[in-house]
Amino acid sequence: MIIFVGRSNVGKSTLIYQLTGKKVRRGKRPGVTRKPVEVEWRGRKVVDMPGFGFMSGLPEEVQERVKDEIVRFIEENAKKIELAVLVVDGKSASEIIERWEKRGEIPIDVEFYSFLQELGIPTIVAVNKVDKIKNLERTLGFLAEKMGIKPEEREEVMIPISAKFGTNIDRLRTEIIKRVEGSQRTSRTT
């Protein structure tokens, strides 16, 4: 099983379509999808997880419940998850992380990366919307530092992409295939 996780409106569904050619059902506005959506790709389940964080028009308690359900799903399926793709909005991630840190809180993207690592789930960080980033190298360096990704690991852990325009999708697809085909975890579907 390959899961795609990230904040609301970061491009998870668009990215899955670019990678697999399969459309994923989504809500009519960002943050509305509340249940995992599965598609089949290369003999594996690809799961589009609901976005976490701010969800337009939903009360905070509903947002927290969705986040709890995402965490529970990942914890319950951790042994079956061969790979997580954490999709981050490269254009706004730095600003959001700094804003959370100023409030003395752990930024949700950083927290989620740590959570996946604690569960031992191999993770690729897909830094999306590179077409809107002014200084890509600075942004990647900042995100890697905040997530605790070592400089020597950054090249294969963080992949800058544009799901909308297809930038670096082949590179991401190649890395995903390499990782899952070399995986010791068994979650192939029959």
Secondary structure, 3 states (H helix, E strand, C coil): CEEEEEECCCCHHHHHHHHHCCCCCCCCCCCCCCCCEEEEECCEEEEECCCECCCCCCCHHHHHHHHHHHHHHHHHHCCCCCEEEEEEECCCHHHHHHHHHHCCCCCHHHHHHHHHHHCCCCEEEEEECHHHCCCHHHHHHHHHHHHCCCHHHHHHHEEECECCCCECHHHHHHHHHHHHHCCCCCCCCC
